[in-house]
Amino acid sequence: MYAVWFIDKAINIYMLCIVVYALMSWFPNAYGTAIGRFLARIVEPFESLFNFATVGMISLAPIVALAVLTFVQMGVNYLGQLLIGY
């Protein structure tokens, strides 16, 4: 029961990190800050899997990454319901 809850919350936090990292592109030199470097270390490896999703100069990698994580989260919750009735 706690494992499903923990995984669900961890995915939510990681999704928030992806959104914050994507929004940082709107601010000059935001990636150079300590928070920007930290988020780059944890978000870029996963987001680089989806670099194929670009339209011109606009990268849709964060959107695809969020969609994939949403499906993973739904799968974890479904398995939790099946196995332990969470």
MISE-567544 format. One record per residue (C-alpha): x, y, z; residue number from 1; chain. Coordinates in nm, 2 decimals. Layout:
BEGIN
       u       v       w   nr  kette
       X       Y       Z  NUM      A
...
END
This chain:
BEGIN
       u       v       w   nr  kette
    0.00    0.00    0.00    1      A
    0.27    0.24    0.09    2      A
    0.48    0.15   -0.21    3      A
    0.21    0.24   -0.45    4      A
    0.15    0.57   -0.27    5      A
    0.52    0.65   -0.26    6      A
    0.57    0.57   -0.63    7      A
    0.26    0.78   -0.72    8      A
    0.40    1.08   -0.52    9      A
    0.75    1.04   -0.66   10      A
    0.61    1.05   -1.02   11      A
    0.41    1.36   -0.93   12      A
    0.72    1.53   -0.80   13      A
    0.92    1.43   -1.10   14      A
    0.65    1.57   -1.33   15      A
    0.66    1.90   -1.14   16      A
    1.04    1.91   -1.19   17      A
    0.98    1.86   -1.57   18      A
    0.73    2.15   -1.58   19      A
    0.95    2.38   -1.38   20      A
    1.25    2.29   -1.60   21      A
    1.05    2.36   -1.91   22      A
    0.93    2.70   -1.78   23      A
    1.28    2.80   -1.69   24      A
    1.35    2.83   -2.07   25      A
    1.14    3.15   -2.06   26      A
    1.39    3.33   -1.83   27      A
    1.74    3.43   -1.94   28      A
    2.02    3.25   -1.75   29      A
    1.78    3.05   -1.55   30      A
    1.96    2.73   -1.64   31      A
    2.28    2.87   -1.49   32      A
    2.15    2.89   -1.14   33      A
    2.19    2.62   -0.88   34      A
    1.83    2.51   -0.92   35      A
    1.86    2.51   -1.30   36      A
    2.17    2.29   -1.29   37      A
    2.01    2.05   -1.04   38      A
    1.70    2.02   -1.25   39      A
    1.91    1.97   -1.56   40      A
    2.09    1.68   -1.40   41      A
    1.76    1.50   -1.30   42      A
    1.54    1.60   -1.60   43      A
    1.76    1.60   -1.91   44      A
    1.85    1.22   -1.91   45      A
    1.48    1.12   -1.92   46      A
    1.38    1.41   -2.15   47      A
    1.66    1.33   -2.40   48      A
    1.48    1.00   -2.48   49      A
    1.21    1.21   -2.65   50      A
    1.42    1.46   -2.85   51      A
    1.27    1.33   -3.16   52      A
    0.95    1.53   -3.08   53      A
    1.04    1.87   -3.23   54      A
    0.85    2.11   -3.45   55      A
    1.09    2.35   -3.60   56      A
    1.28    2.50   -3.31   57      A
    1.02    2.40   -3.06   58      A
    1.09    2.09   -2.86   59      A
    0.79    1.89   -2.75   60      A
    1.00    1.65   -2.54   61      A
    0.86    1.78   -2.21   62      A
    0.51    1.72   -2.32   63      A
    0.59    1.37   -2.44   64      A
    0.78    1.30   -2.12   65      A
    0.48    1.41   -1.91   66      A
    0.24    1.19   -2.12   67      A
    0.46    0.89   -2.07   68      A
    0.49    0.95   -1.70   69      A
    0.11    0.99   -1.68   70      A
    0.06    0.65   -1.84   71      A
    0.32    0.50   -1.61   72      A
    0.14    0.65   -1.31   73      A
   -0.19    0.52   -1.42   74      A
   -0.04    0.17   -1.47   75      A
    0.11    0.18   -1.12   76      A
   -0.22    0.28   -0.97   77      A
   -0.41    0.02   -1.17   78      A
   -0.16   -0.25   -1.05   79      A
   -0.20   -0.12   -0.69   80      A
   -0.58   -0.16   -0.72   81      A
   -0.55   -0.51   -0.86   82      A
   -0.29   -0.64   -0.62   83      A
   -0.38   -0.47   -0.29   84      A
   -0.70   -0.29   -0.35   85      A
   -0.53    0.05   -0.31   86      A
END
